[in-house]
Amino acid sequence: MRGLLMVLSVLSLPPCLLAAQGAAPSSAIEAGLLSVLGLGRRPRPLSRRPHIPAAMLELYKRQTGQDLDTTTLPLPGRLTRSANTVRAFTHTESAIDSRFPRNDRFRLHFNVSSVPEEERFTAAELRLSALPVERRDSSTHAQRVLVHDIVRQGVKGESKPILRLVDSKVVDSTESITLDILPASRRWREEPEHNHGLLVVVQTVDSQTSAGNRSHVRLRRSLVEEEKDWLERQPVLFLYSDDGKQKESSLEEMLTRRKRASSMSMGRKHKRKDGRDNCRRHPLYVDFADVGWNDWIVAPPGYDAYYCQGDCPFPMADHLNSTNHAIVQTLVNSVNPSAVPKACCVPTALSSISMLYLDEENKVVLKNYQDMAVLGCGCR
């Protein structure tokens, strides 16, 4: 648990202040870090090898490869606004499924009640897959996919269901399909008791009639399909949200952080004549396997958190990123050490990291966390 204590020190207090706090029980430390990650309890995966949607893995790779530090999830060509969290939901099977025997018309139900109330939905995408169609000619097999929010269920022999069309798209049978269902997901948040799911209908474009069993857009699992194949092709809801905890940095702040980090790593003279180290950044790698969290944290296996430690001497050099207050405090300390302590070596520039994990409900989550890794240190 020592590694976890070091993580907590990076996330909360600088070492010069942490020493005076005393050690906390390991259970309190774990609870504290889970709270930082926005989790109420430690996730317990149902499977040793949970299935992670390929699109989620691709989004994680795209996010971790960004040049600028940001907690906003990138989605080229689509607007996710300030989202820093994305969750994957799959269809909740029930007896209602038997009412839709055809392959071109199916009800999909996603239970989004596990999303914390403080999170704001910014985007919702229904992702469908399609199988290639073998044709003798060179023509394409275009289909129209319509997705309706089931506002009210129908009663057989009495009333028809009330449907609200939320998105439609014409696609080729070899394409993957992405449909915008944000209005429906927001209604489910406001009226959870009226979440009756989505009705997805696949039509042929030329005749505007049902595609019947010729449909190759995957809405349900076939009787002969292997489970591993269906896991890759099943419909998935990607729900993007903003937890309100992240403060987006301005371009000036991001460039300043990079400049400070660069100045701290340019081989400055850290050793003083008396043998003590000046304030600087030190290596600290957090390995999630060491604390037994690798069963629910999918990626990364760990990350370079770094920490700040060292002396804040007088007079202070420019590369120590000192504030005017820290300079004055150190000046007073040099005259009368008993009156005030020296300035403390603390992080002055921090960056975010992306984590892919399973939450308490065993939902796949990609979340960006702010201020998790030290870029630069200074005297404050």
C-alpha positions as CSV (number, residue, x, y, z in Angstrom):
1,M,0.0,0.0,0.0
2,R,3.0,2.3,0.2
3,G,2.7,3.1,-3.6
4,L,-0.9,4.2,-3.0
5,L,0.2,6.5,-0.2
6,M,2.7,8.1,-2.6
7,V,-0.1,8.6,-5.1
8,L,-2.2,10.3,-2.6
9,S,0.6,12.6,-1.6
10,V,1.0,13.6,-5.3
11,L,-2.7,14.3,-5.6
12,S,-3.2,16.2,-2.3
13,L,-0.2,17.5,-0.3
14,P,3.4,18.2,-1.1
15,P,6.0,16.1,0.7
16,C,7.1,18.9,3.0
17,L,3.6,19.2,4.3
18,L,2.7,15.5,4.1
19,A,5.3,14.6,6.7
20,A,3.5,16.5,9.4
21,Q,0.2,14.9,8.7
22,G,0.9,11.4,9.9
23,A,0.0,8.1,8.0
24,A,-3.7,7.3,7.4
25,P,-5.1,3.8,7.5
26,S,-4.9,1.9,4.2
27,S,-8.7,1.7,4.0
28,A,-9.0,5.4,4.3
29,I,-6.3,5.9,1.7
30,E,-8.0,3.7,-0.8
31,A,-11.4,5.4,-0.1
32,G,-9.8,8.8,-0.6
33,L,-8.3,7.9,-4.0
34,L,-11.5,6.2,-5.2
35,S,-13.2,9.5,-4.3
36,V,-10.7,11.4,-6.4
37,L,-11.6,9.1,-9.3
38,G,-15.3,9.7,-8.7
39,L,-16.1,6.1,-7.5
40,G,-18.1,5.3,-4.4
41,R,-16.6,1.9,-4.0
42,R,-14.0,-0.4,-5.5
43,P,-15.3,-2.0,-8.7
44,R,-15.5,-5.8,-8.7
45,P,-15.5,-7.1,-12.3
46,L,-17.8,-10.0,-13.1
47,S,-15.4,-11.4,-15.6
48,R,-11.6,-11.7,-15.6
49,R,-11.6,-10.7,-19.3
50,P,-14.3,-8.1,-19.8
51,H,-15.2,-7.2,-23.3
52,I,-14.1,-3.7,-24.3
53,P,-15.8,-2.3,-27.5
54,A,-13.3,-1.7,-30.2
55,A,-14.6,1.9,-30.7
56,M,-13.9,2.6,-27.0
57,L,-10.3,1.3,-27.4
58,E,-9.8,3.5,-30.4
59,L,-11.1,6.5,-28.6
60,Y,-8.7,5.8,-25.7
61,K,-5.8,5.6,-28.2
62,R,-6.8,8.8,-29.8
63,Q,-7.1,10.6,-26.5
64,T,-3.8,9.5,-25.1
65,G,-2.0,10.6,-28.3
66,Q,-3.1,14.2,-28.2
67,D,-0.4,16.9,-28.3
68,L,-2.2,19.5,-26.1
69,D,-3.3,18.6,-22.6
70,T,-7.1,18.6,-22.3
71,T,-9.8,16.7,-20.5
72,T,-12.3,17.1,-23.4
73,L,-12.9,13.9,-25.3
74,P,-12.0,14.2,-29.0
75,L,-14.7,13.1,-31.5
76,P,-13.7,14.5,-35.0
77,G,-16.7,15.7,-37.0
78,R,-19.1,15.5,-34.0
79,L,-19.8,17.8,-31.1
80,T,-19.3,16.4,-27.6
81,R,-18.8,19.8,-25.9
82,S,-17.1,19.6,-22.5
83,A,-17.5,15.8,-22.1
84,N,-14.7,14.2,-20.0
85,T,-16.4,10.8,-19.5
86,V,-17.8,8.2,-21.9
87,R,-19.7,5.1,-20.9
88,A,-20.6,2.1,-23.0
89,F,-24.1,0.5,-22.5
90,T,-25.4,-2.7,-24.2
91,H,-29.0,-3.8,-24.7
92,T,-30.8,-5.1,-21.6
93,E,-32.5,-8.3,-22.6
94,S,-36.0,-9.0,-21.5
95,A,-39.2,-10.9,-22.5
96,I,-40.2,-8.0,-24.8
97,D,-37.5,-9.1,-27.2
98,S,-39.6,-12.0,-28.4
99,R,-42.2,-9.6,-29.7
100,F,-39.7,-8.5,-32.4
101,P,-38.9,-11.7,-34.4
102,R,-37.7,-10.0,-37.5
103,N,-34.1,-8.8,-38.1
104,D,-35.1,-5.4,-39.5
105,R,-37.1,-4.1,-36.6
106,F,-36.0,-4.4,-33.0
107,R,-36.4,-2.7,-29.7
108,L,-33.2,-1.8,-27.9
109,H,-33.2,-0.9,-24.2
110,F,-30.4,0.8,-22.4
111,N,-30.5,1.4,-18.6
112,V,-28.6,4.7,-17.9
113,S,-29.8,5.1,-14.3
114,S,-26.3,4.2,-13.0
115,V,-24.9,7.5,-14.3
116,P,-24.4,9.9,-11.4
117,E,-27.0,12.7,-11.2
118,E,-24.4,15.4,-11.1
119,E,-23.1,14.5,-14.6
120,R,-24.5,16.3,-17.6
121,F,-25.2,14.4,-20.8
122,T,-23.4,16.2,-23.7
123,A,-23.7,13.5,-26.5
124,A,-25.2,10.1,-27.0
125,E,-24.4,7.8,-29.9
126,L,-26.0,4.5,-30.9
127,R,-23.4,2.4,-32.8
128,L,-24.6,-0.4,-35.0
129,S,-22.5,-2.7,-37.1
130,A,-23.3,-4.2,-40.5
131,L,-22.2,-7.3,-42.4
132,P,-21.0,-7.1,-46.0
133,V,-23.5,-8.2,-48.7
134,E,-22.5,-10.4,-51.5
135,R,-23.9,-9.1,-54.8
136,R,-23.5,-10.3,-58.4
137,D,-23.4,-6.8,-59.8
138,S,-21.5,-3.7,-58.7
139,S,-24.4,-1.9,-57.2
140,T,-24.5,-1.0,-53.5
141,H,-26.9,-2.3,-51.0
142,A,-28.1,1.0,-49.4
143,Q,-30.4,1.0,-46.5
144,R,-32.1,3.6,-44.3
145,V,-31.8,3.2,-40.6
146,L,-34.4,5.0,-38.4
147,V,-34.2,5.2,-34.7
148,H,-37.3,6.2,-32.6
149,D,-37.6,7.0,-28.9
150,I,-40.5,5.0,-27.5
151,V,-42.3,7.7,-25.6
152,R,-45.2,5.6,-24.6
153,Q,-45.8,1.8,-25.1
154,G,-48.8,0.6,-27.0
155,V,-51.5,-1.7,-25.7
156,K,-52.4,-4.5,-28.0
157,G,-55.9,-4.1,-29.4
158,E,-56.3,-0.7,-27.7
159,S,-53.6,1.9,-28.7
160,K,-50.5,2.2,-30.7
161,P,-47.2,3.2,-29.2
162,I,-46.1,6.9,-29.3
163,L,-42.8,7.1,-31.2
164,R,-40.5,10.1,-31.7
165,L,-38.0,9.9,-34.5
166,V,-34.6,11.0,-33.1
167,D,-32.3,10.2,-36.0
168,S,-32.1,8.5,-39.4
169,K,-29.3,7.7,-41.8
170,V,-28.8,6.1,-45.2
171,V,-25.9,3.7,-45.1
172,D,-24.2,1.1,-47.3
173,S,-24.4,-2.4,-45.9
174,T,-20.7,-2.6,-45.3
175,E,-20.6,0.5,-43.1
176,S,-20.7,0.9,-39.4
177,I,-23.6,3.2,-38.3
178,T,-23.5,6.0,-35.8
179,L,-26.8,7.6,-34.8
180,D,-27.4,10.6,-32.5
181,I,-29.9,9.8,-29.7
182,L,-29.1,12.5,-27.3
183,P,-32.7,13.8,-27.0
184,A,-33.8,10.3,-26.0
185,S,-31.1,9.8,-23.4
186,R,-31.9,13.1,-21.8
187,R,-35.5,12.2,-21.6
188,W,-34.6,8.9,-19.9
189,R,-32.6,10.9,-17.3
190,E,-35.6,13.2,-16.6
191,E,-38.2,10.4,-16.8
192,P,-36.5,7.1,-15.9
193,E,-39.9,5.4,-15.3
194,H,-40.7,6.1,-19.0
195,N,-37.6,4.7,-20.5
196,H,-39.2,2.2,-22.9
197,G,-36.1,2.0,-25.1
198,L,-35.6,2.7,-28.8
199,L,-37.3,1.2,-31.8
200,V,-34.8,0.7,-34.6
201,V,-36.1,0.1,-38.2
202,V,-34.1,-0.9,-41.2
203,Q,-35.5,-0.1,-44.7
204,T,-34.3,-0.6,-48.2
205,V,-33.8,2.8,-49.9
206,D,-35.2,2.0,-53.3
207,S,-38.7,0.7,-52.3
208,Q,-38.9,2.2,-48.8
209,T,-40.3,-1.1,-47.7
210,S,-39.1,-3.3,-44.9
211,A,-35.8,-5.0,-45.7
212,G,-37.1,-8.2,-43.9
213,N,-34.6,-10.9,-43.4
214,R,-32.3,-9.5,-46.0
215,S,-31.2,-6.8,-43.5
216,H,-27.5,-6.9,-42.7
217,V,-27.6,-4.1,-40.0
218,R,-27.1,-6.0,-36.8
219,L,-29.8,-5.5,-34.2
220,R,-30.0,-8.9,-32.6
221,R,-27.9,-12.0,-32.3
222,S,-28.6,-14.9,-34.7
223,L,-29.2,-18.4,-33.4
224,V,-26.0,-19.7,-35.0
225,E,-23.7,-16.8,-34.1
226,E,-20.8,-17.3,-31.7
227,E,-20.9,-15.2,-28.5
228,K,-17.5,-13.7,-29.2
229,D,-18.6,-12.6,-32.7
230,W,-21.8,-11.1,-31.3
231,L,-19.8,-9.1,-28.7
232,E,-18.0,-7.3,-31.5
233,R,-21.2,-6.7,-33.5
234,Q,-23.9,-6.0,-30.9
235,P,-25.4,-2.5,-30.7
236,V,-23.7,-0.2,-28.2
237,L,-24.7,3.1,-26.7
238,F,-21.9,5.5,-26.1
239,L,-23.0,8.1,-23.6
240,Y,-20.8,11.2,-23.2
241,S,-21.0,13.3,-20.0
242,D,-19.4,16.1,-18.1
243,D,-19.0,15.7,-14.4
244,G,-18.5,19.4,-13.8
245,K,-15.2,18.8,-11.9
246,Q,-12.8,19.7,-14.7
247,K,-11.7,23.2,-15.4
248,E,-10.7,23.6,-19.1
249,S,-7.4,25.3,-19.5
250,S,-6.9,28.2,-21.8
251,L,-4.4,28.0,-24.7
252,E,-2.1,30.4,-22.7
253,E,-2.2,28.1,-19.6
254,M,-1.5,25.0,-21.7
255,L,1.5,26.7,-23.4
256,T,2.8,28.0,-20.1
257,R,2.6,24.5,-18.6
258,R,4.7,23.1,-21.4
259,K,7.2,25.9,-21.1
260,R,7.6,25.3,-17.4
261,A,7.9,21.6,-17.8
262,S,10.6,22.1,-20.5
263,S,12.6,24.5,-18.3
264,M,12.5,22.0,-15.4
265,S,14.0,19.2,-17.6
266,M,16.8,21.1,-19.3
267,G,19.6,19.8,-17.1
268,R,19.6,22.6,-14.5
269,K,22.1,22.5,-11.7
270,H,20.1,20.9,-8.9
271,K,22.9,20.1,-6.4
272,R,24.0,22.9,-4.1
273,K,27.4,23.3,-2.6
274,D,26.1,22.0,0.7
275,G,25.0,18.8,-1.0
276,R,21.3,19.5,-0.8
277,D,19.0,19.3,-3.9
278,N,17.1,22.3,-5.1
279,C,13.4,22.1,-5.7
280,R,12.7,19.9,-8.8
281,R,10.6,17.1,-10.2
282,H,11.4,13.5,-9.3
283,P,10.3,10.2,-10.9
284,L,7.3,8.4,-9.5
285,Y,5.6,5.6,-11.5
286,V,2.3,4.5,-10.2
287,D,1.7,0.8,-11.0
288,F,-2.0,-0.2,-10.6
289,A,-1.0,-3.9,-10.3
290,D,1.0,-3.1,-7.2
291,V,-2.2,-2.0,-5.4
292,G,-4.4,-4.8,-6.8
293,W,-6.4,-2.5,-9.1
294,N,-5.4,-4.0,-12.5
295,D,-8.5,-6.2,-12.5
296,W,-10.8,-3.2,-13.1
297,I,-8.4,-0.6,-14.6
298,V,-8.1,-1.7,-18.2
299,A,-5.6,1.0,-19.3
300,P,-3.1,2.3,-18.7
301,P,-1.3,-0.3,-16.5
302,G,0.2,2.6,-14.7
303,Y,1.5,6.1,-15.3
304,D,4.3,8.6,-14.5
305,A,2.9,10.8,-11.8
306,Y,6.2,12.4,-10.6
307,Y,6.5,14.4,-7.4
308,C,8.2,17.6,-6.2
309,Q,10.9,17.7,-3.6
310,G,13.9,19.8,-2.8
311,D,15.1,23.0,-1.1
312,C,13.9,26.5,-1.9
313,P,17.1,28.5,-1.2
314,F,17.6,32.2,-0.9
315,P,18.1,33.9,-3.3
316,M,15.8,32.0,-5.6
317,A,16.7,31.2,-9.2
318,D,14.3,32.0,-12.0
319,H,13.8,28.4,-12.9
320,L,12.2,27.6,-9.5
321,N,9.0,29.3,-10.7
322,S,8.6,31.2,-7.4
323,T,5.8,33.6,-6.6
324,N,6.5,37.0,-5.1
325,H,5.1,35.8,-1.9
326,A,7.4,32.8,-1.8
327,I,10.4,35.2,-2.4
328,V,9.3,37.4,0.5
329,Q,8.7,34.5,2.8
330,T,12.1,33.0,2.0
331,L,13.8,36.4,2.5
332,V,12.2,36.7,6.0
333,N,13.2,33.1,6.8
334,S,16.8,33.9,5.9
335,V,16.8,36.8,8.4
336,N,14.8,35.1,11.1
337,P,14.3,31.3,10.6
338,S,12.1,31.0,13.7
339,A,9.6,33.6,12.4
340,V,8.5,31.8,9.3
341,P,9.4,28.5,7.5
342,K,10.9,28.4,4.0
343,A,8.8,28.2,1.0
344,C,7.7,24.7,0.0
345,C,8.5,22.8,-3.1
346,V,5.2,22.0,-4.8
347,P,3.7,21.2,-8.2
348,T,3.2,24.3,-10.3
349,A,2.1,22.7,-13.6
350,L,0.0,19.5,-13.8
351,S,-1.4,17.5,-16.7
352,S,-4.4,15.2,-17.1
353,I,-4.4,11.4,-17.8
354,S,-7.0,9.2,-19.5
355,M,-8.2,6.0,-17.8
356,L,-10.2,3.1,-19.2
357,Y,-11.9,1.1,-16.5
358,L,-15.0,-0.8,-15.3
359,D,-17.2,1.0,-12.8
360,E,-19.3,-0.4,-9.9
361,E,-22.0,-1.4,-12.4
362,N,-19.4,-3.2,-14.6
363,K,-19.9,-0.6,-17.4
364,V,-16.9,0.3,-19.5
365,V,-15.9,3.9,-18.8
366,L,-13.3,6.1,-20.4
367,K,-12.6,9.2,-18.2
368,N,-10.1,12.0,-18.3
369,Y,-8.8,13.1,-14.9
370,Q,-7.3,16.6,-14.4
371,D,-4.1,17.4,-12.4
372,M,-2.8,13.8,-12.1
373,A,0.8,14.1,-13.3
374,V,3.4,16.8,-12.4
375,L,4.8,18.8,-15.3
376,G,6.8,21.3,-13.3
377,C,7.7,22.2,-9.7
378,G,8.3,25.5,-8.0
379,C,8.6,27.2,-4.6
380,R,5.4,28.5,-3.1
